[in-house]
């Protein structure tokens, strides 16, 4: 289950990168997109586990980190 923590940190990092890449970053706070990325990652990870994806598979990472990218 510690993989969820790693995924949440990576999702927050994706949100931080997108904060600096996307335009109009002065309209949001520094921690908004990382928080959204981490929350989306955790929600997608949990939904993927409930859907039956294996924790050691690659698809759970693709789904979770893709959700962080889209949500951020």
C-alpha positions as CSV (number, residue, x, y, z in Angstrom):
1,X,0.0,0.0,0.0
2,X,3.0,2.3,0.3
3,X,2.8,2.6,-3.5
4,X,-0.2,4.9,-3.0
5,X,2.1,7.4,-1.2
6,X,4.6,7.3,-4.0
7,X,1.9,7.8,-6.5
8,X,0.4,10.8,-4.6
9,X,3.9,12.4,-4.4
10,X,4.4,12.0,-8.1
11,X,0.9,13.3,-8.8
12,X,1.7,16.4,-6.7
13,X,4.9,16.8,-8.6
14,X,3.0,16.7,-11.9
15,X,0.7,19.4,-10.6
16,X,3.7,21.5,-9.6
17,X,5.3,21.2,-13.0
18,X,2.0,22.1,-14.7
19,X,1.7,25.1,-12.4
20,X,4.8,26.5,-14.1
21,X,4.0,25.3,-17.6
22,X,0.4,26.4,-18.0
23,X,-0.4,30.1,-18.7
24,X,-2.0,32.5,-16.1
25,X,-0.3,30.9,-13.2
26,X,-0.5,34.2,-11.3
27,X,-4.3,33.5,-10.9
28,X,-3.8,30.5,-8.7
29,X,-1.8,29.7,-5.6
30,X,1.3,27.7,-5.6
31,X,-0.2,24.7,-3.9
32,X,-3.5,24.5,-5.7
33,X,-2.4,22.4,-8.7
34,X,-0.2,20.0,-6.7
35,X,-3.1,19.4,-4.3
36,X,-5.4,18.7,-7.1
37,X,-2.9,16.4,-8.7
38,X,-2.4,14.5,-5.5
39,X,-6.1,14.2,-4.8
40,X,-6.9,13.0,-8.3
41,X,-4.1,10.5,-8.1
42,X,-5.4,9.0,-4.9
43,X,-9.0,8.9,-6.2
44,X,-8.0,7.2,-9.4
45,X,-5.7,4.8,-7.6
46,X,-8.5,3.8,-5.2
47,X,-11.0,3.5,-8.1
48,X,-8.5,1.3,-10.0
49,X,-8.0,-1.0,-7.0
50,X,-11.7,-1.4,-6.6
51,X,-12.0,-2.1,-10.3
52,X,-9.6,-5.0,-9.9
53,X,-6.3,-3.7,-11.3
54,X,-3.3,-5.2,-9.7
55,X,-1.0,-3.1,-7.5
56,X,2.1,-4.4,-9.2
57,X,0.8,-3.7,-12.7
58,X,1.6,-0.8,-14.9
59,X,-1.9,0.2,-15.8
60,X,-2.7,1.4,-12.3
61,X,0.2,3.9,-12.6
62,X,-0.9,5.0,-16.1
63,X,-4.5,5.6,-15.0
64,X,-3.6,7.4,-11.7
65,X,-0.9,9.7,-13.1
66,X,-3.0,10.4,-16.2
67,X,-5.8,11.5,-13.9
68,X,-3.4,13.8,-12.1
69,X,-2.3,15.3,-15.4
70,X,-5.9,15.8,-16.7
71,X,-7.2,17.1,-13.4
72,X,-4.4,19.6,-12.9
